[in-house]
Amino acid sequence: MFAVVWHFWLGLILLVVGGLSLVGLVVGYLSKVTAMKYPNRRQRKAQS
């Protein structure tokens, strides 16, 4: 009985951590891509 409960919570924790990792990866990728397309003031100054 306790093994089923333990595995349920372990799976739930792994699901949440995996979801947060995926969201972080997507946000990091999109911020990197948009930073190259729309550089901020410091990046524009460094390019010229």
N, C-alpha and C positions, 0 to 999 in steps of 0.2 A: 504494500500500500504506500509506504513512504517513498519507495523508489519511483513510483509513477508521479507523485507530487514533486519530487526533487527534479526529475527530468523535465517536467512541465515548466518549472520556473527557470531551469537552466536554458531550455530552448527559448523561452520568452526573452531572457536577458541577451542571448546571442542574436535573436532577431532584432531587438532594439539597437544593439551595438552595430550590427551589420547595416541596418537602415540608416543610422546616423553616419556611418562611414561612407555609405553611398551618397548621401546628401552632401557631405563635406567634399567628396571627390568631385561631384557635379558643380558645386558652387566654386570650388577652386579652379576648375577648368574654365567655367564661364567667365570668372573674373580675370583670368589670365588672357583669354581670347579677347574680351572686350577692352582690356587694358592696352592690348596691341593695336586695336582698331581705333580707340578713342584715348590717346595718351593724355595724362594730366600735365599740368604746367611744367613741372620739374622734368618730365620725360621729353616734352617738346623742346625745352631749353637745351637739354643734353644732345638732342638730335641735330640741332642747328649750330 
